[in-house]
């Protein structure tokens, strides 16, 4: 299994990853505030997925 390098991707794919990486934190903060006020199972699952995605971007797994 080869190592994944985001910089070897086509320019359009890199741009999509960079855009997704930049909007993940504001969406996460909004979802956290929403989860505090309106707790549902869906909100908790979505919050967990967003936290996992943010960690993956921070550690450059994606």
N, C-alpha and C positions, 0 to 999 in steps of 0.2 A: 504494500500500500504506500503510495507516494505522498509526500507532504503537500498540503493544499496551500497555494500561494495566491492571494487575491490579486496581486499585481500582474499575474500572467493571464488574467481574464481579458476578454475584449473590452474596449473602452466603454461601451454602453453598459456592460454588466458591472464594471467597477463604479461607474457613475451611480447606478441604482443602489449598490451597496453603500456608497458614501452618503447618499440621500437618506436611505433607510437608517443608517447609523446616526445621522444628525437629528432626525425627528423622533428617535426612540425615547430619549429622555423627556422631552415635553409631553409626549403621549403617556409615558409612565407616570409622570407627576399628576396629570389630569386623571388618570385611572386610579391612582392612589387616593386622591381627594374624593372621587366618586365612590370608591369602595368604602371609605370611612363613613360616608353619609347613607349610602344605599347598598348594604351588604347582601349580595346574592352569590350563589355558587358560581354562576358564569363570571361575575366580576372578579372573584377570587382566582379562578382558573386563568382568566385573561391577565390579571396582575402578575401571577406566577410566570406565565409565558413571557410577558414583557420584561420581567426581571431576568429571566434566563437569557433572553435575547440581548439585553444590555450587557450582561456578564460575558456572553460569547463575543460581542463586539469589543469589549474592553480587553479581553485576553487574546483577541485577534484569532479566535477559532473560526470566525466567518470572515 
